[in-house]
Every structure is written in structure tokens, then in C-alpha cells.
Amino acid sequence: MALSPLDIHNKEFSRSFRGYSEEEVNDFLDQVIKDFELLIKEKKKVEQENEELREKLSHFTNIEES
């Protein structure tokens, strides 16, 4: 199963004495979420464009065969 932006948002880390700065980790995860959401939107757009081009190709292939 692929990660979703919500999975990243809801991820919790255990705390340790000499661990990372919670604020820095949260800021980084926020940026990862934004970038991930952008990539998902771009992927959907490319998939839609790909489908439209396949339909056009099919249409013109049918015309060519006629």
C-alpha cells in the first residue's frame, strides 16, 4: 500500500532523550505532505492527458484504416 498525505500527517514518532527537534521534524513532514500532494495532482493530470491522447490516437487510427 502506498503512502498518502494523510498517512504522513498522522505518523507519530517515539520520543527519546537526545532525539530530533520535534518542531524541525514537523516542519519537514509538512513540506513532504505539500510536495506529495502536488505530485499526486500532477500524476492524475498526466494520466488524464495520456488517456485523452490514447483516445485521439485510436480515433485517427480508425480513420486511417477506413
GROMACS elastic network, one bead per residue, 0.5 to 0.9 nm:
[ bonds ]
;  ai    aj funct       b0    kb
    3     6     6  0.80414   500
    3     7     6  0.59253   500
    3     8     6  0.70873   500
    4     7     6  0.50832   500
    4     8     6  0.65416   500
    4     9     6  0.86715   500
    4    33     6  0.84738   500
    4    36     6  0.79790   500
    4    37     6  0.82985   500
    5     8     6  0.51403   500
    5     9     6  0.61445   500
    5    10     6  0.86612   500
    5    32     6  0.82612   500
    5    33     6  0.51836   500
    5    34     6  0.79194   500
    5    36     6  0.64818   500
    5    37     6  0.63891   500
    6    10     6  0.60397   500
    6    11     6  0.84989   500
    6    33     6  0.79988   500
    7    10     6  0.52296   500
    7    11     6  0.60900   500
    8    11     6  0.52778   500
    8    12     6  0.88306   500
    8    29     6  0.69348   500
    8    30     6  0.85483   500
    8    32     6  0.79867   500
    8    33     6  0.65685   500
    9    12     6  0.84674   500
    9    26     6  0.89076   500
    9    29     6  0.70777   500
    9    30     6  0.74038   500
    9    33     6  0.69970   500
   14    19     6  0.89992   500
   15    18     6  0.85929   500
   15    19     6  0.65299   500
   15    20     6  0.84546   500
   15    22     6  0.88170   500
   16    20     6  0.82998   500
   19    22     6  0.84020   500
   20    23     6  0.86625   500
   20    24     6  0.75986   500
   20    25     6  0.71023   500
   21    24     6  0.52829   500
   21    25     6  0.62937   500
   21    26     6  0.86390   500
   22    25     6  0.51708   500
   22    26     6  0.60904   500
   22    27     6  0.85622   500
   23    26     6  0.51155   500
   23    27     6  0.60755   500
   23    28     6  0.85382   500
   24    27     6  0.50970   500
   24    28     6  0.61089   500
   24    29     6  0.85595   500
   25    28     6  0.51154   500
   25    29     6  0.61024   500
   25    30     6  0.85725   500
   26    29     6  0.50568   500
   26    30     6  0.61046   500
   26    31     6  0.86799   500
   27    30     6  0.51075   500
   27    31     6  0.64081   500
   27    32     6  0.87304   500
   28    31     6  0.51429   500
   28    32     6  0.62073   500
   28    33     6  0.86414   500
   29    33     6  0.60692   500
   29    34     6  0.86266   500
   30    33     6  0.51209   500
   30    34     6  0.63460   500
   30    35     6  0.87287   500
   31    34     6  0.51348   500
   31    35     6  0.61685   500
   31    36     6  0.84306   500
   32    35     6  0.51646   500
   32    36     6  0.58942   500
   32    37     6  0.84829   500
   33    36     6  0.50537   500
   33    37     6  0.60774   500
   33    38     6  0.85752   500
   34    37     6  0.52263   500
   34    38     6  0.62638   500
   34    39     6  0.87442   500
   35    38     6  0.50669   500
   35    39     6  0.62481   500
   35    40     6  0.87041   500
   36    39     6  0.50868   500
   36    40     6  0.62329   500
   36    41     6  0.87069   500
   37    40     6  0.50930   500
   37    41     6  0.62906   500
   37    42     6  0.86578   500
   38    41     6  0.51658   500
   38    42     6  0.61724   500
   38    43     6  0.85642   500
   39    42     6  0.50156   500
   39    43     6  0.59927   500
   39    44     6  0.85788   500
   40    43     6  0.50758   500
   40    44     6  0.62551   500
   40    45     6  0.86679   500
   41    44     6  0.52001   500
   41    45     6  0.62526   500
   41    46     6  0.87234   500
   42    45     6  0.50489   500
   42    46     6  0.61745   500
   42    47     6  0.85640   500
   43    46     6  0.51402   500
   43    47     6  0.60959   500
   43    48     6  0.85692   500
   44    47     6  0.50700   500
   44    48     6  0.61471   500
   44    49     6  0.86275   500
   45    48     6  0.51167   500
   45    49     6  0.61934   500
   45    50     6  0.85160   500
   46    49     6  0.50364   500
   46    50     6  0.59701   500
   46    51     6  0.85550   500
   47    51     6  0.61987   500
   47    52     6  0.86822   500
   48    51     6  0.51303   500
   48    52     6  0.62744   500
   48    53     6  0.86772   500
   49    52     6  0.50765   500
   49    53     6  0.61635   500
   49    54     6  0.85806   500
   50    53     6  0.51540   500
   50    54     6  0.61630   500
   50    55     6  0.86720   500
   51    54     6  0.50590   500
   51    55     6  0.62598   500
   51    56     6  0.87166   500
   52    55     6  0.51307   500
   52    56     6  0.63057   500
   52    57     6  0.86408   500
   53    56     6  0.50199   500
   53    57     6  0.60465   500
   53    58     6  0.84733   500
   54    57     6  0.50134   500
   54    58     6  0.60623   500
   54    59     6  0.85380   500
   55    58     6  0.50604   500
   55    59     6  0.61507   500
   55    60     6  0.87056   500
   56    60     6  0.61916   500
   56    61     6  0.84360   500
   57    60     6  0.52109   500
   57    61     6  0.59397   500
   57    62     6  0.85096   500
   58    61     6  0.50260   500
   58    62     6  0.61690   500
   58    63     6  0.86652   500
   59    62     6  0.52099   500
   59    63     6  0.63516   500
   59    64     6  0.87179   500
   60    64     6  0.60403   500
   60    65     6  0.85375   500
   61    64     6  0.50309   500
   61    65     6  0.61870   500
   61    66     6  0.86930   500
   62    65     6  0.51421   500
   62    66     6  0.63028   500
   63    66     6  0.51819   500
